[in-house]
């Protein structure tokens, strides 16, 4: 079964900001980052339960080689993406902003 992936507006903004930042560092790097994000979101369609379980039903997938986390929840038929942020940021603080 494939899950539908829904990216909440805050997470979408996180992705856009990261793309712009990487692109400002090196031309084409933002697009490469976005490609890795899309690959990970595609993985979530088929294996959302596979990745690291956090508190309150949240899960985390990393975007190696980029140091970002994708934070999401799984429902019966959906994966809901709450945040995409740099691994140096505290997960608890970021999630409280998005609940």
N, CA, C and O atoms as a GROMACS GRO file, in nm:
protein
  396
    1UNK      N    1   0.083  -0.118   0.000
    1UNK     CA    2   0.000   0.000   0.000
    1UNK      C    3   0.088   0.125   0.000
    1UNK      O    4   0.184   0.134   0.076
    2UNK      N    5   0.054   0.219  -0.084
    2UNK     CA    6   0.124   0.346  -0.087
    2UNK      C    7   0.046   0.449  -0.008
    2UNK      O    8  -0.075   0.461  -0.023
    3UNK      N    9   0.116   0.523   0.076
    3UNK     CA   10   0.055   0.629   0.154
    3UNK      C   11   0.057   0.759   0.073
    3UNK      O   12   0.145   0.779  -0.011
    4UNK      N   13  -0.040   0.845   0.099
    4UNK     CA   14  -0.036   0.981   0.045
    4UNK      C   15   0.052   1.064   0.137
    4UNK      O   16   0.044   1.050   0.259
    5UNK      N   17   0.136   1.149   0.079
    5UNK     CA   18   0.222   1.236   0.158
    5UNK      C   19   0.168   1.379   0.149
    5UNK      O   20   0.154   1.434   0.040
    6UNK      N   21   0.140   1.436   0.265
    6UNK     CA   22   0.093   1.574   0.274
    6UNK      C   23   0.199   1.657   0.344
    6UNK      O   24   0.242   1.624   0.454
    7UNK      N   25   0.242   1.764   0.279
    7UNK     CA   26   0.342   1.853   0.337
    7UNK      C   27   0.268   1.976   0.388
    7UNK      O   28   0.209   2.051   0.310
    8UNK      N   29   0.272   1.997   0.518
    8UNK     CA   30   0.206   2.113   0.576
    8UNK      C   31   0.279   2.242   0.536
    8UNK      O   32   0.398   2.238   0.505
    9UNK      N   33   0.209   2.355   0.535
    9UNK     CA   34   0.269   2.480   0.488
    9UNK      C   35   0.401   2.517   0.556
    9UNK      O   36   0.493   2.565   0.490
   10UNK      N   37   0.411   2.495   0.686
   10UNK     CA   38   0.536   2.527   0.757
   10UNK      C   39   0.653   2.444   0.706
   10UNK      O   40   0.764   2.495   0.691
   11UNK      N   41   0.628   2.317   0.681
   11UNK     CA   42   0.733   2.228   0.628
   11UNK      C   43   0.771   2.268   0.487
   11UNK      O   44   0.888   2.263   0.449
   12UNK      N   45   0.671   2.309   0.409
   12UNK     CA   46   0.698   2.355   0.272
   12UNK      C   47   0.788   2.479   0.275
   12UNK      O   48   0.879   2.493   0.194
   13UNK      N   49   0.761   2.569   0.369
   13UNK     CA   50   0.845   2.688   0.384
   13UNK      C   51   0.986   2.650   0.427
   13UNK      O   52   1.084   2.710   0.381
   14UNK      N   53   0.998   2.551   0.516
   14UNK     CA   54   1.130   2.503   0.557
   14UNK      C   55   1.211   2.457   0.437
   14UNK      O   56   1.329   2.490   0.423
   15UNK      N   57   1.147   2.380   0.351
   15UNK     CA   58   1.214   2.327   0.232
   15UNK      C   59   1.258   2.442   0.141
   15UNK      O   60   1.371   2.444   0.093
   16UNK      N   61   1.168   2.536   0.116
   16UNK     CA   62   1.201   2.650   0.029
   16UNK      C   63   1.318   2.730   0.083
   16UNK      O   64   1.408   2.768   0.008
   17UNK      N   65   1.319   2.756   0.214
   17UNK     CA   66   1.429   2.831   0.276
   17UNK      C   67   1.562   2.757   0.262
   17UNK      O   68   1.664   2.818   0.231
   18UNK      N   69   1.560   2.626   0.283
   18UNK     CA   70   1.683   2.547   0.270
   18UNK      C   71   1.732   2.546   0.126
   18UNK      O   72   1.852   2.557   0.101
   19UNK      N   73   1.641   2.533   0.032
   19UNK     CA   74   1.680   2.535  -0.110
   19UNK      C   75   1.749   2.667  -0.143
   19UNK      O   76   1.855   2.669  -0.204
   20UNK      N   77   1.688   2.777  -0.100
   20UNK     CA   78   1.746   2.910  -0.128
   20UNK      C   79   1.883   2.925  -0.062
   20UNK      O   80   1.975   2.980  -0.123
   21UNK      N   81   1.896   2.876   0.061
   21UNK     CA   82   2.025   2.887   0.130
   21UNK      C   83   2.132   2.805   0.057
   21UNK      O   84   2.242   2.855   0.031
   22UNK      N   85   2.101   2.680   0.024
   22UNK     CA   86   2.199   2.598  -0.046
   22UNK      C   87   2.233   2.656  -0.183
   22UNK      O   88   2.348   2.652  -0.225
   23UNK      N   89   2.135   2.710  -0.250
   23UNK     CA   90   2.159   2.770  -0.381
   23UNK      C   91   2.249   2.892  -0.369
   23UNK      O   92   2.329   2.920  -0.459
   24UNK      N   93   2.237   2.967  -0.259
   24UNK     CA   94   2.323   3.084  -0.238
   24UNK      C   95   2.468   3.043  -0.208
   24UNK      O   96   2.561   3.121  -0.228
   25UNK      N   97   2.484   2.920  -0.159
   25UNK     CA   98   2.619   2.871  -0.128
   25UNK      C   99   2.690   2.820  -0.254
   25UNK      O  100   2.811   2.838  -0.270
   26UNK      N  101   2.614   2.756  -0.342
   26UNK     CA  102   2.670   2.700  -0.465
   26UNK      C  103   2.557   2.677  -0.565
   26UNK      O  104   2.457   2.612  -0.533
   27UNK      N  105   2.574   2.729  -0.683
   27UNK     CA  106   2.472   2.715  -0.786
   27UNK      C  107   2.446   2.565  -0.812
   27UNK      O  108   2.539   2.488  -0.834
   28UNK      N  109   2.320   2.528  -0.809
   28UNK     CA  110   2.280   2.389  -0.832
   28UNK      C  111   2.266   2.305  -0.706
   28UNK      O  112   2.205   2.198  -0.709
   29UNK      N  113   2.324   2.352  -0.595
   29UNK     CA  114   2.320   2.274  -0.471
   29UNK      C  115   2.179   2.273  -0.412
   29UNK      O  116   2.138   2.173  -0.352
   30UNK      N  117   2.105   2.381  -0.427
   30UNK     CA  118   1.967   2.386  -0.379
   30UNK      C  119   1.880   2.284  -0.450
   30UNK      O  120   1.795   2.218  -0.389
   31UNK      N  121   1.902   2.271  -0.580
   31UNK     CA  122   1.826   2.173  -0.660
   31UNK      C  123   1.864   2.031  -0.617
   31UNK      O  124   1.779   1.943  -0.611
   32UNK      N  125   1.991   2.011  -0.589
   32UNK     CA  126   2.035   1.878  -0.543
   32UNK      C  127   1.971   1.845  -0.408
   32UNK      O  128   1.926   1.732  -0.386
   33UNK      N  129   1.966   1.943  -0.318
   33UNK     CA  130   1.900   1.924  -0.188
   33UNK      C  131   1.754   1.886  -0.210
   33UNK      O  132   1.704   1.792  -0.149
   34UNK      N  133   1.686   1.961  -0.296
   34UNK     CA  134   1.544   1.936  -0.322
   34UNK      C  135   1.523   1.794  -0.378
   34UNK      O  136   1.426   1.727  -0.344
   35UNK      N  137   1.613   1.751  -0.462
   35UNK     CA  138   1.606   1.616  -0.518
   35UNK      C  139   1.615   1.510  -0.406
   35UNK      O  140   1.542   1.411  -0.408
   36UNK      N  141   1.705   1.533  -0.310
   36UNK     CA  142   1.717   1.440  -0.197
   36UNK      C  143   1.589   1.440  -0.113
   36UNK      O  144   1.545   1.335  -0.067
   37UNK      N  145   1.530   1.558  -0.093
   37UNK     CA  146   1.405   1.568  -0.018
   37UNK      C  147   1.295   1.488  -0.089
   37UNK      O  148   1.223   1.411  -0.026
   38UNK      N  149   1.284   1.507  -0.219
   38UNK     CA  150   1.182   1.434  -0.295
   38UNK      C  151   1.203   1.284  -0.287
   38UNK      O  152   1.106   1.208  -0.276
   39UNK      N  153   1.328   1.239  -0.293
   39UNK     CA  154   1.358   1.096  -0.280
   39UNK      C  155   1.312   1.042  -0.144
   39UNK      O  156   1.251   0.935  -0.136
   40UNK      N  157   1.341   1.118  -0.038
   40UNK     CA  158   1.301   1.074   0.096
   40UNK      C  159   1.148   1.074   0.111
   40UNK      O  160   1.092   0.983   0.172
   41UNK      N  161   1.082   1.175   0.056
   41UNK     CA  162   0.936   1.178   0.062
   41UNK      C  163   0.877   1.060  -0.016
   41UNK      O  164   0.774   1.005   0.023
   42UNK      N  165   0.941   1.023  -0.124
   42UNK     CA  166   0.897   0.907  -0.201
   42UNK      C  167   0.915   0.779  -0.119
   42UNK      O  168   0.829   0.690  -0.123
   43UNK      N  169   1.026   0.770  -0.044
   43UNK     CA  170   1.047   0.654   0.045
   43UNK      C  171   0.933   0.644   0.148
   43UNK      O  172   0.887   0.534   0.180
   44UNK      N  173   0.890   0.758   0.197
   44UNK     CA  174   0.784   0.759   0.299
   44UNK      C  175   0.652   0.706   0.246
   44UNK      O  176   0.570   0.657   0.324
   45UNK      N  177   0.630   0.715   0.117
   45UNK     CA  178   0.506   0.663   0.059
   45UNK      C  179   0.492   0.514   0.081
   45UNK      O  180   0.381   0.462   0.094
   46UNK      N  181   0.606   0.443   0.086
   46UNK     CA  182   0.603   0.298   0.090
   46UNK      C  183   0.652   0.239   0.222
   46UNK      O  184   0.615   0.126   0.257
   47UNK      N  185   0.734   0.313   0.297
   47UNK     CA  186   0.791   0.259   0.421
   47UNK      C  187   0.790   0.360   0.536
   47UNK      O  188   0.895   0.380   0.598
   48UNK      N  189   0.679   0.424   0.566
   48UNK     CA  190   0.683   0.530   0.668
   48UNK      C  191   0.711   0.479   0.809
   48UNK      O  192   0.763   0.553   0.892
   49UNK      N  193   0.678   0.353   0.837
   49UNK     CA  194   0.699   0.298   0.971
   49UNK      C  195   0.845   0.258   0.995
   49UNK      O  196   0.883   0.229   1.109
   50UNK      N  197   0.925   0.256   0.891
   50UNK     CA  198   1.062   0.209   0.900
   50UNK      C  199   1.153   0.304   0.978
   50UNK      O  200   1.249   0.260   1.040
   51UNK      N  201   1.124   0.431   0.976
   51UNK     CA  202   1.216   0.532   1.027
   51UNK      C  203   1.197   0.560   1.175
   51UNK      O  204   1.097   0.519   1.235
   52UNK      N  205   1.294   0.629   1.232
   52UNK     CA  206   1.308   0.651   1.375
   52UNK      C  207   1.182   0.709   1.439
   52UNK      O  208   1.128   0.809   1.393
   53UNK      N  209   1.136   0.645   1.545
   53UNK     CA  210   1.015   0.685   1.617
   53UNK      C  211   1.053   0.783   1.727
   53UNK      O  212   1.140   0.756   1.810
   54UNK      N  213   0.986   0.899   1.727
   54UNK     CA  214   1.005   1.000   1.831
   54UNK      C  215   0.886   0.993   1.927
   54UNK      O  216   0.810   0.897   1.924
   55UNK      N  217   0.871   1.093   2.009
   55UNK     CA  218   0.758   1.096   2.103
   55UNK      C  219   0.630   1.142   2.033
   55UNK      O  220   0.634   1.202   1.926
   56UNK      N  221   0.518   1.112   2.095
   56UNK     CA  222   0.385   1.155   2.052
   56UNK      C  223   0.351   1.115   1.908
   56UNK      O  224   0.277   1.185   1.840
   57UNK      N  225   0.404   1.002   1.864
   57UNK     CA  226   0.370   0.953   1.731
   57UNK      C  227   0.447   1.014   1.617
   57UNK      O  228   0.425   0.978   1.501
   58UNK      N  229   0.538   1.107   1.647
   58UNK     CA  230   0.620   1.165   1.542
   58UNK      C  231   0.732   1.069   1.504
   58UNK      O  232   0.777   0.989   1.585
   59UNK      N  233   0.775   1.080   1.380
   59UNK     CA  234   0.888   1.002   1.330
   59UNK      C  235   0.985   1.095   1.259
   59UNK      O  236   0.950   1.208   1.224
   60UNK      N  237   1.108   1.045   1.240
   60UNK     CA  238   1.213   1.126   1.178
   60UNK      C  239   1.285   1.045   1.071
   60UNK      O  240   1.318   0.928   1.089
   61UNK      N  241   1.307   1.111   0.959
   61UNK     CA  242   1.392   1.056   0.855
   61UNK      C  243   1.499   1.161   0.824
   61UNK      O  244   1.468   1.280   0.815
   62UNK      N  245   1.622   1.118   0.807
   62UNK     CA  246   1.730   1.212   0.776
   62UNK      C  247   1.752   1.218   0.624
   62UNK      O  248   1.711   1.128   0.550
   63UNK      N  249   1.816   1.325   0.582
   63UNK     CA  250   1.835   1.347   0.439
   63UNK      C  251   1.982   1.343   0.400
   63UNK      O  252   2.030   1.430   0.328
   64UNK      N  253   2.053   1.243   0.448
   64UNK     CA  254   2.195   1.230   0.414
   64UNK      C  255   2.215   1.238   0.263
   64UNK      O  256   2.139   1.175   0.189
   65UNK      N  257   2.311   1.310   0.218
   65UNK     CA  258   2.424   1.371   0.289
   65UNK      C  259   2.395   1.509   0.345
   65UNK      O  260   2.483   1.569   0.407
   66UNK      N  261   2.276   1.562   0.325
   66UNK     CA  262   2.240   1.692   0.381
   66UNK      C  263   2.195   1.672   0.526
   66UNK      O  264   2.121   1.579   0.555
   67UNK      N  265   2.240   1.760   0.617
   67UNK     CA  266   2.210   1.740   0.759
   67UNK      C  267   2.073   1.795   0.800
   67UNK      O  268   2.062   1.886   0.881
   68UNK      N  269   1.969   1.737   0.741
   68UNK     CA  270   1.832   1.780   0.769
   68UNK      C  271   1.748   1.663   0.817
   68UNK      O  272   1.774   1.548   0.783
   69UNK      N  273   1.645   1.694   0.897
   69UNK     CA  274   1.547   1.597   0.942
   69UNK      C  275   1.412   1.630   0.879
   69UNK      O  276   1.376   1.746   0.864
   70UNK      N  277   1.340   1.527   0.843
   70UNK     CA  278   1.201   1.541   0.804
   70UNK      C  279   1.120   1.479   0.917
   70UNK      O  280   1.137   1.362   0.949
   71UNK      N  281   1.032   1.559   0.978
   71UNK     CA  282   0.952   1.514   1.090
   71UNK      C  283   0.809   1.494   1.041
   71UNK      O  284   0.750   1.583   0.979
   72UNK      N  285   0.753   1.376   1.070
   72UNK     CA  286   0.622   1.341   1.015
   72UNK      C  287   0.545   1.250   1.110
   72UNK      O  288   0.601   1.196   1.205
   73UNK      N  289   0.416   1.235   1.081
   73UNK     CA  290   0.330   1.139   1.149
   73UNK      C  291   0.264   1.052   1.043
   73UNK      O  292   0.243   1.094   0.929
   74UNK      N  293   0.232   0.930   1.083
   74UNK     CA  294   0.165   0.836   0.994
   74UNK      C  295   0.023   0.814   1.044
   74UNK      O  296   0.001   0.787   1.162
   75UNK      N  297  -0.075   0.825   0.952
   75UNK     CA  298  -0.213   0.790   0.983
   75UNK      C  299  -0.244   0.662   0.906
   75UNK      O  300  -0.154   0.598   0.852
   76UNK      N  301  -0.370   0.624   0.902
   76UNK     CA  302  -0.407   0.501   0.830
   76UNK      C  303  -0.364   0.502   0.684
   76UNK      O  304  -0.318   0.401   0.632
   77UNK      N  305  -0.380   0.616   0.619
   77UNK     CA  306  -0.350   0.620   0.475
   77UNK      C  307  -0.260   0.736   0.434
   77UNK      O  308  -0.228   0.752   0.316
   78UNK      N  309  -0.218   0.817   0.532
   78UNK     CA  310  -0.139   0.936   0.499
   78UNK      C  311  -0.011   0.945   0.581
   78UNK      O  312   0.000   0.891   0.690
   79UNK      N  313   0.084   1.016   0.522
   79UNK     CA  314   0.204   1.061   0.592
   79UNK      C  315   0.193   1.213   0.593
   79UNK      O  316   0.183   1.275   0.487
   80UNK      N  317   0.196   1.273   0.711
   80UNK     CA  318   0.183   1.417   0.724
   80UNK      C  319   0.317   1.473   0.769
   80UNK      O  320   0.366   1.440   0.877
   81UNK      N  321   0.377   1.558   0.684
   81UNK     CA  322   0.507   1.616   0.712
   81UNK      C  323   0.486   1.749   0.785
   81UNK      O  324   0.422   1.841   0.733
   82UNK      N  325   0.540   1.757   0.907
   82UNK     CA  326   0.524   1.875   0.991
   82UNK      C  327   0.640   1.974   0.979
   82UNK      O  328   0.619   2.095   0.986
   83UNK      N  329   0.762   1.923   0.962
   83UNK     CA  330   0.878   2.012   0.960
   83UNK      C  331   0.993   1.947   0.884
   83UNK      O  332   1.005   1.825   0.877
   84UNK      N  333   1.077   2.033   0.829
   84UNK     CA  334   1.203   1.991   0.766
   84UNK      C  335   1.306   2.092   0.814
   84UNK      O  336   1.300   2.209   0.779
   85UNK      N  337   1.402   2.045   0.894
   85UNK     CA  338   1.495   2.141   0.952
   85UNK      C  339   1.633   2.082   0.976
   85UNK      O  340   1.651   1.960   0.980
   86UNK      N  341   1.728   2.171   0.991
   86UNK     CA  342   1.868   2.134   1.011
   86UNK      C  343   1.884   2.053   1.139
   86UNK      O  344   1.816   2.080   1.238
   87UNK      N  345   1.970   1.955   1.136
   87UNK     CA  346   1.988   1.865   1.249
   87UNK      C  347   2.045   1.934   1.373
   87UNK      O  348   2.038   1.879   1.482
   88UNK      N  349   2.100   2.053   1.357
   88UNK     CA  350   2.153   2.125   1.473
   88UNK      C  351   2.041   2.188   1.557
   88UNK      O  352   2.064   2.229   1.670
   89UNK      N  353   1.920   2.196   1.501
   89UNK     CA  354   1.807   2.254   1.574
   89UNK      C  355   1.744   2.148   1.664
   89UNK      O  356   1.745   2.029   1.632
   90UNK      N  357   1.688   2.192   1.774
   90UNK     CA  358   1.625   2.101   1.868
   90UNK      C  359   1.489   2.057   1.815
   90UNK      O  360   1.406   2.140   1.779
   91UNK      N  361   1.467   1.929   1.810
   91UNK     CA  362   1.342   1.874   1.757
   91UNK      C  363   1.223   1.919   1.841
   91UNK      O  364   1.121   1.960   1.785
   92UNK      N  365   1.233   1.911   1.974
   92UNK     CA  366   1.120   1.945   2.060
   92UNK      C  367   1.074   2.088   2.040
   92UNK      O  368   0.954   2.114   2.031
   93UNK      N  369   1.168   2.180   2.031
   93UNK     CA  370   1.133   2.320   2.013
   93UNK      C  371   1.065   2.341   1.879
   93UNK      O  372   0.965   2.412   1.871
   94UNK      N  373   1.118   2.280   1.776
   94UNK     CA  374   1.063   2.297   1.641
   94UNK      C  375   0.922   2.238   1.631
   94UNK      O  376   0.835   2.297   1.567
   95UNK      N  377   0.900   2.123   1.693
   95UNK     CA  378   0.768   2.060   1.686
   95UNK      C  379   0.663   2.138   1.764
   95UNK      O  380   0.548   2.144   1.721
   96UNK      N  381   0.700   2.198   1.875
   96UNK     CA  382   0.604   2.278   1.951
   96UNK      C  383   0.553   2.394   1.868
   96UNK      O  384   0.438   2.436   1.884
   97UNK      N  385   0.637   2.446   1.778
   97UNK     CA  386   0.596   2.556   1.690
   97UNK      C  387   0.492   2.509   1.589
   97UNK      O  388   0.413   2.589   1.540
   98UNK      N  389   0.492   2.380   1.556
   98UNK     CA  390   0.410   2.327   1.446
   98UNK      C  391   0.285   2.255   1.489
   98UNK      O  392   0.200   2.228   1.404
   99UNK      N  393   0.269   2.222   1.614
   99UNK     CA  394   0.153   2.144   1.659
   99UNK      C  395   0.025   2.223   1.650
   99UNK      O  396  -0.082   2.171   1.684
   0.00000   0.00000   0.00000
